[in-house]
Amino acid sequence: MKDDGYYDRPLKIAEGIYWVGFYDKKTNFHCNPYLVVQGDQAVLIDGGSRPDFAVVMTKILETGIYPSQIVALIYQHYDPDLCGSMSNMIDICDNKNLKIISETTNEIFINFYIERSKQSLLESIENRGYCFDFNGRILEFFKTPYAHTAGSFVTYDKKSKTRFSSDLFGSFSVKWDIFLQLEDDCIMCEDYFNCKKGNDYCPLSDIVEFHRIIMPCRQSLGRAMSVIKDLDINIIAPQHGIVLPNRRDIYFLIDKLATLEKVGVDSIV
């Protein structure tokens, strides 16, 4: 675990991509906004809650980006932990060409975060042709319905091969660090709840339990994994939990989550 001060600054996770989140020492349940920078423009993905706004904006400024240089705010679903600061972000960016991008189904709820006079800034991924190009950097959008909301989608940065996965690949972060790399023994393990090495924390059991509680059912989770698995991915950057920078770990988890049982309502039926 890094010292506390390590998380008091923006952290670079890939070329032009920064974690600008809040390190919550009390709950260890982390929400992760990401800033994607290309030249003199930037895009903010899942910007964070209202209480975290000051921390997130301070870290954005520390990357050298001014609010007026942010050309788009992307929201991959409508929960307040990522949308709560939306009105603050719109006001501080003060950019008449700012785009607020989400999926059509989400717009019903996202409108409640925005002043009526500024709702015209909202654009759907459908109307944008499922991509956003800024300064030649292309972000692609892929729908993952009911993982966990009807309008959920994920974002893919073609330049760095980073997948911003929203709640997918998230965890409760019982013990948190910005990056996770699984040990060989973890890959081979068949019982995540009884560590053979005697460790008191298993990141895989944390990830598994998160998906069983947050995702509606096995079918929606499996479908989301089928959307993701065909992409060339170097990094998974979830909105909750820990960044996955290892391709082996990423594709291992895709297979594991695609066949996960007792997910959501399936654990009751």
N, C-alpha and C positions, 0 to 999 in steps of 0.2 A: 504494500500500500504506500502510495506517495504521501509526502507530508502535506498538511492541509493547504499551505500556500500554493502548491502546484496547481490547484484547481481554481485559484483566484484570478486566472488569466485565460484568454482564449487558447484553445489547444488545437494545433493543426493535426488533422487525421488523414489528409490526403492533399494532393496538389490543389491549392486554392480553396480548401474546405476546412472550416473551423468549427469546433464545438464551442458554443457560447452559452452554455447552460449554467444552472445553479447547483453547486455542490451542497446537498442537504445533509448536514451532519446528524440531524435529529432522527429522521425517518429512513434515510438511505434509499428512498423511493425517488429515482431521478427522472426528470423530464429533460429531454435533450433537444434544444433548438440548434440548427446548423446554418452557418453562413457560407454560401458559395460565392467566391470572388473571381471575376474575370476582367482583368484590366481595371477600368474605372467604374465598373458596375458590380452590383452584388444582388443575390437573391437570398431571402431568409426562409427557411423551411421549418414549419411547426414552431412558431415564434415564442410560445411559452405562456405561462399564466400571468394574470395581472400582478400578483405579489412579486413575481420574479422579474418584472419589466426593467427595473433599474439596473439589476445585475446583468441582464442580457444586453441591454443597450450599452452599458459601460464596456463590456467585452467586445461588442461590435466596434466601438470607437477605438479600442486598443488594437484592433487589426489594421487600423488606418483608414477604415471606411466611414464616411459621413452618412447620416441618415438619408440625405437627399440623393445619394448614390445607389440606394436600394431601389431596384426597378420592379421587384415583384415579391409578394408575400404568398407562400404556398402553404395551404392547410390540407393535410391528407385525411382528416376527418374533423368533426365539429366539437370535440370535447373541450371543456374550459381549460384543461391543463396545457393545451397548445394554442387555443384561440382566445383565452381570457384577456391578453394584452393587445388584441387586434386594434381596438380603437386608439390606444396609445401609440402603436406603431404607425398607423395611418397619419395621425396628427404630427408626429415628430418627423416623419419622412417628408411631409409637405411637398409632395411631388405629384403634379397634376396628371402625369403619365404612369403613375404607380398602378400595377395590376395586382388584384387579389384573386388568386387562382385556387379553385377547388372543383369537386365533382358536382354535377347538377343536383343530385339528391341532397347534398350537404347545404346547398344554398338556402334552403328553407330555414335552417337553424342558424347558419352563419349570419344571415341578415339581422339577427337579434344582437349581434356584437357590433354592428355598424350603424352610424347615424344615417337616417333615411336619405339625406342629401349626398351621401358618399357611397350609396349602394351600387351606383353605376360603375364603380371601380371593379366590381366582382365579375370575373369571367370563369367559364367552365372549361375543364380540360377537354371536353368534347368539342366545344367551339374553337378551341385552339389547335385542334388536330392532334391532341395528345402529346404535344411537345411545346417547349418554350426555349427560344434561342436568344441569348443575350451576349453581345460581343463575340459571336461565333461559338459560344459554348452551348451545347444542346442538352437540355433536360427532357427526358421522356417519361410519360405517365402511363401506368398500367393499373387497370381496375382490379381490386381484390374484394368484391362485395361481401359484406357480412364477416369481414375479418378486421375490425370487429363490427363496424357499422355498415349500413346498406351502401353508403357512398364512399367507403374506404378505397384508397388507391395508394400505390407506392411510386416513388420517383427514382429514375436512373440517370446518373451523370455519365455520359458516354466518355468524357475525357479521362476521368480517373477510374471508371468502372465501379463507382460507388452506388450502392442501392440504399436509398433512404426508405426504411421499411415500415415507418409508422409503428403500430403496436406489435407487428410481427417481429419475431426474434427478441422481443422484450423480456424483461425479468423484473422481479421485485427488488433486486439489488440488495439482498440482505447484507452482503459485503460487496462494496463497490470500488471499482477502479475504472478508468476510462476505457481500457482495452482488456479483452479476454482472449487468451490462447489456451486451448485445451491441452492437457497432458496426454501422452499416448495411452496411459492407463484409463483415462476418461473415455476415450474413443472405444476401447474394448469392453468397458464395464457394462454389465447388464442389470445392475441394481443401484440406481442413483441415490437411493435413500439409505443405503448402508455401505459407506465407503470402505473398501478393503484396505485402504492405506490409513484409515483412522482419522481422516480430515474431518473437522467439525462443520465444514461448509462445502456443498457441492453446487457449482454453478449450473450444472445440467438439471438437477432437481428443481432449482429455482426457476429456470426457463420453462421446464415442463409444467410446473404448477401454475405459472403465470398464464400460459396458454389454455390450460384446462379451466381456469376461472374466467379469463377475459374473453375468450373466443366463444361464439354461440354454439358451435357443434363441430364434430369431426369433418363433416362434409365441406363446410365453408373453409376450414383451415387447410384441408387437403387440396381444395381447388386453388387457394392462394399459393400454395407451394408449387403447384403445377404451372402457375403463371411465372413464377420466379426462377424455377430450376433451369430453364433453357437460356437464361442470360449469362453472359460472361461477367462474373462478379469477383472483384478483388477485396471489397470491403462492404460489410453490412453495418449501416448506421441506424439503429432503432431509436424511436422516440422515447422509449423507456429503457433503462438498463445500460448495457455495456456494448461498446463497439467491437465488432468481430473483424480483425484484419487478416485472418488466415483463410485461404481458399479451402484447404482441407476441412477446417472446422465448419465453414459456411455450408458446404455441400453435404457434409455429415448431418448437420442440423436440418437442412432441407428434407433429407430422407427421413430423419427421425420425426419431424413434425408432420410430415405428409401422412404418416401411419399412426399418429398418436391417438390413443383411445381415451375414453372417459372425458371428452371435451365438452364443456358447457352442459347443455340440456341432455346430452348423451349419458352423462353420469347419473342422471335422475331416471330416465326412461328405463 
